[in-house]
Amino acid sequence: MSDNQPIPSEIGVALGEIRAASIFLTRLPAGLIGMDTRQVPDFRHGARVFPVVGALVGLAGGVVLVVAMRLGVSILVSAALAIATTVLITGALHEDGLADSADSFGGATTEKKLAIMDDSRVGTYGAVALVFSILLRVGALSAVAATGSLQAAFALVAAEAVSRAALVRLWHDLPAARSGGLSNDAGVPDQNAMLVALAVAAVIAVIVGVPSIGLWATIFAGALAALATYAMIRLTARILGGRTGDTLGACQQVAVVAFLIGASIT
């Protein structure tokens, strides 16, 4: 690098990584974020900011929940609107991964399982998984919202952040089940990126979780999400022998459900 070229600051690098991660994890317009979609992102290091993007998604849902409850909308409907907001922002990307992963379990061989994942149709297992994912998230968030709208909003921020760290963990820990795909082309998160993602998620969970749902509830919710993530890693390794893009989404869904359930237990 020549003397005339400015060395990018760490903040500038992090902001660039957040923009790239936002394109990968959401359906926000690339032009709005200032990214060129023709460039393949490099998440070997950039995956460390995934929890930040998750927190922003959760924040959007939390704002909707707070506004809805302040307008007199019932707790259950407000929670449903909040979850719908997160789904809208992400384009149901992770829900699609959950449905495809659940459907693939019906395959007799690894090759058949992978073929089912490529099928755009949703089968029985996938539909059931989606129903339970939405029901559990709305129900758990409603339980937290019964103690206050802000408590629920902050719990959602923490849950979305932690679940993106869970995604990074599975991505790092398992080899690819097949060649190709954006999850391979974008680079596998290295150990440092994975550890930083976990640390960032933990910091976010503590900052927003402890004041809203309490220390022990935050610890329990985080532990439950970690246990669910570990179970997903082991299950994915046993069934597929490795990860796919769909299993990343499925891991995020399982982790966010686990965290919200943990947060709802008082």
RODO-2510 file (C-alpha; in nm, 4 decimals, decimal comma):
residues 266
     n   res          X          Y          Z
     1     m     0,0000     0,0000     0,0000
     2     s     0,1426     0,3385    -0,1043
     3     d     0,1789     0,6354     0,1301
     4     n    -0,0960     0,8163    -0,0613
     5     q    -0,3534     0,5486     0,0152
     6     p    -0,5273     0,5901     0,3518
     7     i    -0,5165     0,2878     0,5769
     8     p    -0,8762     0,1992     0,6611
     9     s    -0,9574     0,2325     1,0261
    10     e    -1,0920    -0,0608     1,2242
    11     i    -1,4258     0,1192     1,2458
    12     g    -1,4361     0,1587     0,8687
    13     v    -1,3564    -0,2096     0,8203
    14     a    -1,6259    -0,3109     1,0691
    15     l    -1,8850    -0,0902     0,8975
    16     g    -1,7966    -0,2479     0,5646
    17     e    -1,8368    -0,5931     0,7171
    18     i    -2,1747    -0,4965     0,8631
    19     r    -2,2938    -0,3792     0,5212
    20     a    -2,1782    -0,7044     0,3592
    21     a    -2,3380    -0,9107     0,6359
    22     s    -2,6633    -0,7170     0,5957
    23     i    -2,6801    -0,8182     0,2299
    24     f    -2,6120    -1,1805     0,3229
    25     l    -2,8537    -1,2038     0,6172
    26     t    -3,1373    -0,9748     0,5090
    27     r    -3,3262    -0,8687     0,2004
    28     l    -3,2535    -0,4988     0,2379
    29     p    -3,1812    -0,3328    -0,0998
    30     a    -2,8096    -0,3334    -0,1772
    31     g    -2,8297     0,0258    -0,2990
    32     l    -2,9734     0,1368     0,0332
    33     i    -2,6787    -0,0166     0,2142
    34     g    -2,4232     0,0994    -0,0401
    35     m    -2,3003    -0,2437    -0,1512
    36     d    -2,2221    -0,3894    -0,4910
    37     t    -2,3979    -0,7267    -0,5159
    38     r    -2,1579    -0,8349    -0,7909
    39     q    -1,8834    -0,8643    -0,5319
    40     v    -1,8700    -1,1901    -0,3382
    41     p    -1,8317    -1,1020     0,0315
    42     d    -1,5473    -1,2444     0,2370
    43     f    -1,6807    -1,3793     0,5641
    44     r    -1,3647    -1,5532     0,6771
    45     h    -1,3224    -1,2512     0,9026
    46     g    -1,6436    -1,0575     0,8365
    47     a    -1,8733    -1,3131     0,9991
    48     r    -1,7689    -1,1672     1,3333
    49     v    -2,0267    -0,8886     1,2911
    50     f    -2,3239    -1,1168     1,2209
    51     p    -2,4620    -1,0675     1,5754
    52     v    -2,4689    -0,6907     1,5146
    53     v    -2,6892    -0,7390     1,2091
    54     g    -2,9061    -0,9766     1,4092
    55     a    -2,9421    -0,7179     1,6839
    56     l    -3,0535    -0,4583     1,4285
    57     v    -3,3137    -0,6986     1,2904
    58     g    -3,4352    -0,7618     1,6445
    59     l    -3,4410    -0,3892     1,7128
    60     a    -3,6733    -0,3311     1,4183
    61     g    -3,9072    -0,5990     1,5463
    62     g    -3,8814    -0,4592     1,8981
    63     v    -3,9779    -0,1108     1,7850
    64     v    -4,2867    -0,2499     1,6114
    65     l    -4,3813    -0,4406     1,9269
    66     v    -4,3447    -0,1360     2,1523
    67     v    -4,5407     0,0917     1,9183
    68     a    -4,8168    -0,1653     1,8730
    69     m    -4,8586    -0,2179     2,2471
    70     r    -4,8557     0,1562     2,3123
    71     l    -5,1359     0,1891     2,0576
    72     g    -5,3427    -0,0616     2,2513
    73     v    -5,2863    -0,3658     2,0323
    74     s    -5,3067    -0,6902     2,2297
    75     i    -4,9868    -0,8532     2,3532
    76     l    -5,0259    -1,1590     2,1297
    77     v    -5,0900    -0,9578     1,8134
    78     s    -4,8066    -0,7162     1,8975
    79     a    -4,5674    -1,0073     1,9370
    80     a    -4,6862    -1,1548     1,6088
    81     l    -4,6277    -0,8213     1,4335
    82     a    -4,2769    -0,8047     1,5801
    83     i    -4,1887    -1,1527     1,4558
    84     a    -4,3456    -1,0733     1,1185
    85     t    -4,1192    -0,7690     1,0960
    86     t    -3,8071    -0,9786     1,1473
    87     v    -3,9280    -1,2250     0,8846
    88     l    -4,0004    -0,9427     0,6398
    89     i    -3,6548    -0,7877     0,6845
    90     t    -3,4756    -1,1191     0,6352
    91     g    -3,7040    -1,2275     0,3530
    92     a    -3,7828    -1,5481     0,5464
    93     l    -3,4300    -1,6564     0,4549
    94     h    -3,3710    -1,8511     0,7742
    95     e    -3,7249    -1,9902     0,7801
    96     d    -3,6646    -2,1277     0,4320
    97     g    -3,3490    -2,2976     0,5583
    98     l    -3,5384    -2,4478     0,8498
    99     a    -3,8129    -2,5846     0,6234
   100     d    -3,5668    -2,7325     0,3734
   101     s    -3,3571    -2,8863     0,6504
   102     a    -3,6620    -3,0416     0,8160
   103     d    -3,7861    -3,1828     0,4857
   104     s    -3,4442    -3,3302     0,4108
   105     f    -3,4662    -3,5540     0,7161
   106     g    -3,7085    -3,7686     0,5183
   107     g    -3,4410    -3,8633     0,2676
   108     a    -3,3038    -4,2167     0,2803
   109     t    -2,9485    -4,1244     0,1816
   110     t    -2,7272    -3,8173     0,2080
   111     e    -2,7618    -3,7580    -0,1649
   112     k    -3,1397    -3,7765    -0,1383
   113     k    -3,1397    -3,5404     0,1593
   114     l    -2,9343    -3,2846    -0,0338
   115     a    -3,1641    -3,3216    -0,3346
   116     i    -3,4681    -3,2539    -0,1155
   117     m    -3,2999    -2,9372     0,0103
   118     d    -3,2707    -2,8151    -0,3498
   119     d    -3,6432    -2,8695    -0,4072
   120     s    -3,8304    -2,5395    -0,3731
   121     r    -4,1466    -2,7131    -0,2589
   122     v    -4,2242    -2,7305     0,1127
   123     g    -4,3101    -3,0737     0,2476
   124     t    -4,4906    -3,1867     0,5601
   125     y    -4,1850    -3,1790     0,7855
   126     g    -4,0917    -2,8334     0,6634
   127     a    -4,4418    -2,6946     0,7105
   128     v    -4,4654    -2,8337     1,0629
   129     a    -4,1223    -2,6937     1,1512
   130     l    -4,2229    -2,3484     1,0269
   131     v    -4,5501    -2,3538     1,2208
   132     f    -4,3782    -2,4470     1,5440
   133     s    -4,0980    -2,1939     1,4905
   134     i    -4,3450    -1,9083     1,4507
   135     l    -4,5772    -2,0272     1,7272
   136     l    -4,2955    -2,0703     1,9772
   137     r    -4,1401    -1,7327     1,8960
   138     v    -4,4698    -1,5463     1,9162
   139     g    -4,5757    -1,7318     2,2299
   140     a    -4,2442    -1,6834     2,4113
   141     l    -4,2216    -1,3172     2,3109
   142     s    -4,5791    -1,2644     2,4287
   143     a    -4,4889    -1,4114     2,7674
   144     v    -4,2003    -1,1655     2,8015
   145     a    -4,4181    -0,8783     2,6749
   146     a    -4,6619    -0,9474     2,9562
   147     t    -4,3968    -0,8004     3,1879
   148     g    -4,3508    -0,4945     2,9660
   149     s    -4,3084    -0,3972     2,6026
   150     l    -3,9522    -0,2722     2,6460
   151     q    -3,8500    -0,5949     2,8177
   152     a    -3,9796    -0,7941     2,5231
   153     a    -3,8175    -0,5625     2,2698
   154     f    -3,4761    -0,5962     2,4326
   155     a    -3,5196    -0,9725     2,4668
   156     l    -3,5848    -0,9913     2,0930
   157     v    -3,2706    -0,7888     2,0200
   158     a    -3,0650    -1,0276     2,2327
   159     a    -3,2260    -1,3370     2,0810
   160     e    -3,1617    -1,2269     1,7238
   161     a    -2,8007    -1,1391     1,8020
   162     v    -2,7295    -1,4687     1,9793
   163     s    -2,8917    -1,6692     1,7006
   164     r    -2,6606    -1,5141     1,4390
   165     a    -2,3606    -1,6152     1,6492
   166     a    -2,5046    -1,9676     1,6565
   167     l    -2,5151    -1,9608     1,2769
   168     v    -2,1491    -1,8627     1,2644
   169     r    -2,0595    -2,1406     1,5083
   170     l    -2,2170    -2,4117     1,2925
   171     w    -2,0649    -2,2582     0,9794
   172     h    -1,7184    -2,2712     1,1341
   173     d    -1,7462    -2,6116     1,3004
   174     l    -1,8745    -2,8253     1,0126
   175     p    -1,7262    -2,8931     0,6692
   176     a    -1,9332    -2,8356     0,3582
   177     a    -2,1718    -3,1192     0,2727
   178     r    -2,1321    -3,0343    -0,0949
   179     s    -1,9249    -2,8076    -0,3152
   180     g    -2,0475    -2,4721    -0,4379
   181     g    -2,3012    -2,2389    -0,2848
   182     l    -2,2637    -1,8920    -0,1413
   183     s    -2,1779    -2,0246     0,2044
   184     n    -1,8639    -2,1719     0,0494
   185     d    -1,7864    -1,8989    -0,2029
   186     a    -1,8069    -1,6307     0,0668
   187     g    -1,5439    -1,8035     0,2776
   188     v    -1,5763    -2,0120     0,5906
   189     p    -1,5449    -1,8085     0,9137
   190     d    -1,2087    -1,8689     1,0775
   191     q    -1,1728    -1,9412     1,4469
   192     n    -1,1067    -1,5801     1,5376
   193     a    -1,4219    -1,4631     1,3560
   194     m    -1,6257    -1,7333     1,5275
   195     l    -1,4946    -1,6477     1,8736
   196     v    -1,5460    -1,2757     1,8184
   197     a    -1,9023    -1,3397     1,6980
   198     l    -1,9742    -1,5365     2,0145
   199     a    -1,8209    -1,2612     2,2276
   200     v    -2,0139    -0,9851     2,0494
   201     a    -2,3388    -1,1773     2,0916
   202     a    -2,2656    -1,2290     2,4610
   203     v    -2,1947    -0,8589     2,5119
   204     i    -2,5148    -0,7587     2,3334
   205     a    -2,7165    -1,0115     2,5338
   206     v    -2,5761    -0,8817     2,8616
   207     i    -2,6203    -0,5146     2,7731
   208     v    -2,9842    -0,5447     2,6642
   209     g    -3,0874    -0,8627     2,8445
   210     v    -2,9783    -0,8051     3,2031
   211     p    -3,1629    -0,4715     3,2474
   212     s    -3,4781    -0,6093     3,0843
   213     i    -3,5226    -0,9741     3,1833
   214     g    -3,2601    -1,0017     3,4573
   215     l    -2,9174    -1,1616     3,4936
   216     w    -3,0234    -1,5198     3,5584
   217     a    -3,2873    -1,5206     3,2857
   218     t    -3,0289    -1,3879     3,0405
   219     i    -2,7784    -1,6548     3,1438
   220     f    -3,0410    -1,9277     3,1222
   221     a    -3,1632    -1,8093     2,7806
   222     g    -2,8064    -1,7927     2,6507
   223     a    -2,7266    -2,1386     2,7867
   224     l    -3,0408    -2,2808     2,6288
   225     a    -2,9477    -2,1255     2,2936
   226     a    -2,5933    -2,2644     2,3238
   227     l    -2,7288    -2,6114     2,4008
   228     a    -2,9674    -2,5925     2,1039
   229     t    -2,6808    -2,4834     1,8794
   230     y    -2,4656    -2,7740     1,9942
   231     a    -2,7529    -3,0148     1,9285
   232     m    -2,7985    -2,8716     1,5782
   233     i    -2,4285    -2,9092     1,5023
   234     r    -2,4277    -3,2714     1,6142
   235     l    -2,7555    -3,3509     1,4339
   236     t    -2,6405    -3,1868     1,1119
   237     a    -2,3069    -3,3688     1,1222
   238     r    -2,4761    -3,7038     1,1780
   239     i    -2,7483    -3,6637     0,9152
   240     l    -2,5635    -3,4781     0,6393
   241     g    -2,1990    -3,5132     0,7319
   242     g    -2,1583    -3,1382     0,6917
   243     r    -2,3321    -2,8050     0,6555
   244     t    -2,5278    -2,6379     0,3786
   245     g    -2,6720    -2,2893     0,3541
   246     d    -3,0063    -2,4288     0,4638
   247     t    -2,8628    -2,5769     0,7832
   248     l    -2,7197    -2,2347     0,8716
   249     g    -3,0705    -2,0907     0,8584
   250     a    -3,2105    -2,3833     1,0531
   251     c    -2,9511    -2,3335     1,3261
   252     q    -3,0447    -1,9668     1,3539
   253     q    -3,4110    -2,0554     1,3914
   254     v    -3,3495    -2,3175     1,6579
   255     a    -3,1241    -2,0827     1,8547
   256     v    -3,3605    -1,7845     1,8454
   257     v    -3,6509    -2,0032     1,9576
   258     a    -3,4411    -2,1486     2,2407
   259     f    -3,3297    -1,8051     2,3623
   260     l    -3,6820    -1,6620     2,3635
   261     i    -3,8154    -1,9652     2,5478
   262     g    -3,5423    -1,9228     2,8057
   263     a    -3,6199    -1,5526     2,8380
   264     s    -3,9893    -1,6248     2,8889
   265     i    -3,9301    -1,8495     3,1912
   266     t    -3,9661    -1,6399     3,5074
***
